[in-house]
Amino acid sequence: MTDATVHRHRTAMVRHTLSQPMSLAVRHGVIRPGVTVFDYGCGQGDDLRALAAAGVEALGWDPHFAPGAPRHEAEIVNLGFVLNVIEDSAERVVALKGAWALATRVLVVSVMIVGAVPLDGLRQFGDGYLTARGTFQKYFQQAELKAILTQVTGVEPVALAPGIFALFRSPEEEQDFLLDRRRGRRASTSAYRADRPARNAVARPQLADRIATATDAIAGFALERGRLPHPDEVASDVHDLLAAERVSFARAIEASHDAGIDADLFARAASERRDDLLVHQALNILNRSRTAARPSSSMVRDIRQHFGSQQQFGEQALEYLHALADPQRTVTAMQRASDAGLGAIDEDGRLVIDSERVAELEGVLRCYVGCALYLSGEIEQEHIVRLDPLRRRTTLFPITGRRQPFPETVTSITIDLKRQDVIIRDDPRTLLRKADVFGMARRSRQRSIEGERRSVSSDDAAKVLSRL
Ligand SMILES: C[S@@+](CC[C@H](N)C(=O)[O-])C[C@H]1O[C@@H](n2cnc3c(N)ncnc32)[C@H](O)[C@@H]1O
């Protein structure tokens, strides 16, 4: 078969919801109303319609479906599942360069990845496969795609999910993005404020009411970052309100205190932010991040507030890394996590934990998970994480049927920190100790079902994930 018989456009499907890369970009706040988006190789344009309907200015071009459309610069450019349908590797580079040239802030690139679909019945062609429909598919390795992106753009990409990377123009924006993603226990400001004390009625009640939106914004920031905001760090409508009410920013800060920034919650937010920054910096050092030396001005303020200086911050992050390299410390931390009901230790001494609870782990373990996610990106489905710091591996098991007594997993995504790669494979297993992994009460019904099943099947009581 020759190249002429490859019908690339036949790979474009009709979408009723946003594609995975676009929806990830929305979820991470990279795409939001007000930013401009360009979809390079937009196929039938369904992503564009969905974005436009949500108020995002989005245009696109496709050599088959929209060949005459102009190729515009945009803040965010998407190159979604295009590289994998091109059979000529030189042409992939041209497409990648073309998309990168248009991206003024971020380029999101997604491809099909090895292991994502079975290859039975496909005919090998070049470095990929031909399908019965006459289309070409190349299945990339995560590390291979990362290397191509780095080589062609000169920028090291950030993994958003297996097969999906983001490339940032600004190191500061990349650092903010990484810290935001690595943040552990996200402080939900609405929950924090639920039980705040009533407004101080003595201190100018009318003023407090008139500028309530501004003081809420200031208190929200304070309880998220554990410090008060700089004027640059609050939205322009807050400044507009204060100007209209002739209230200075300093006075608004004072009024926010009066309105009740709870001291304990403020201290807790500060300690969580400190921990988040340390995990972030430790991962920057471990991953030799090229943008680590370029924190945004807002992150610099966090560092000054919580560590005194950049130097002290760096030193503490290094100390933290040394502690991380101590196997005894990780083993103890995993045992503590299991004792606290955060997950279960399996027969090989690995910690198995619900992904939703990873944020509650100690920094040393969050660092291991963070290293894994740095390579693989995030998994959208509910999943279980198996942490094996001694073998330098982390495995993610997407689960179906969380409500079932024994939820099943069919695929595993192993992140090998030694080889710096991601391996996806068919790996059917059953979750045998759901009660431990999901932190259910000692006397839960699930625990007694598990106990009965174990005594019947005489399974090893320590087994957590059993092969089907
Ligand atoms: C699998 S579809 C993806 C479409 C869309 N991005 C999505 O995610 O739904 C691949 C698209 O890449 C387009 N394409 C093929 N060669 C291309 C190239 N050199 N540059 C840009 N797009 C290309 C095809 O026409 C096809 O519409």
The ligand as a Tripos MOL2 file, in Angstrom:
@<TRIPOS>MOLECULE
LIG
   27    29     1     0     0
SMALL
NO_CHARGES

@<TRIPOS>ATOM
      1 C1         -8.2260   12.3020   14.5330 C.3       1 LIG1
      2 S1         -8.6430   13.7760   13.7260 S.3       1 LIG1
      3 C2         -8.7270   14.8930   15.0790 C.3       1 LIG1
      4 C3         -9.6400   16.0580   14.8610 C.3       1 LIG1
      5 C4         -9.8420   16.9530   16.0760 C.3       1 LIG1
      6 N1         -8.6110   17.6120   16.4630 N.3       1 LIG1
      7 C5        -10.4340   16.1540   17.2180 C.2       1 LIG1
      8 O1         -9.7190   15.9140   18.2110 O.co2     1 LIG1
      9 O2        -11.5980   15.7810   17.1270 O.co2     1 LIG1
     10 C6         -7.1960   14.2060   12.8580 C.3       1 LIG1
     11 C7         -7.3370   15.4260   11.9730 C.3       1 LIG1
     12 O3         -6.0230   15.8500   11.5790 O.3       1 LIG1
     13 C8         -6.1520   16.4270   10.3040 C.3       1 LIG1
     14 N2         -4.8180   16.4740    9.6780 N.ar      1 LIG1
     15 C9         -4.2100   15.5720    8.9150 C.ar      1 LIG1
     16 N3         -2.9890   16.0050    8.5310 N.ar      1 LIG1
     17 C10        -2.8100   17.2010    9.1270 C.ar      1 LIG1
     18 C11        -1.7550   18.1710    9.1150 C.ar      1 LIG1
     19 N4         -0.6280   17.9590    8.4360 N.pl3     1 LIG1
     20 N5         -1.9360   19.3110    9.8140 N.ar      1 LIG1
     21 C12        -3.0700   19.5070   10.5210 C.ar      1 LIG1
     22 N6         -4.1030   18.6500   10.5430 N.ar      1 LIG1
     23 C13        -3.9710   17.5090    9.8520 C.ar      1 LIG1
     24 C14        -7.1290   15.5170    9.6050 C.3       1 LIG1
     25 O4         -7.7410   16.1520    8.5000 O.3       1 LIG1
     26 C15        -8.1180   15.1960   10.7100 C.3       1 LIG1
     27 O5         -9.2290   16.0290   10.6780 O.3       1 LIG1
@<TRIPOS>BOND
     1     1     2 1
     2     2     3 1
     3     2    10 1
     4     3     4 1
     5     4     5 1
     6     5     6 1
     7     5     7 1
     8     7     8 2
     9     7     9 1
    10    10    11 1
    11    11    12 1
    12    11    26 1
    13    12    13 1
    14    13    14 1
    15    13    24 1
    16    14    15 ar
    17    14    23 ar
    18    15    16 ar
    19    16    17 ar
    20    17    18 ar
    21    17    23 ar
    22    18    19 1
    23    18    20 ar
    24    20    21 ar
    25    21    22 ar
    26    22    23 ar
    27    24    25 1
    28    24    26 1
    29    26    27 1
@<TRIPOS>SUBSTRUCTURE
     1 LIG1         1 GROUP 0 **** ****
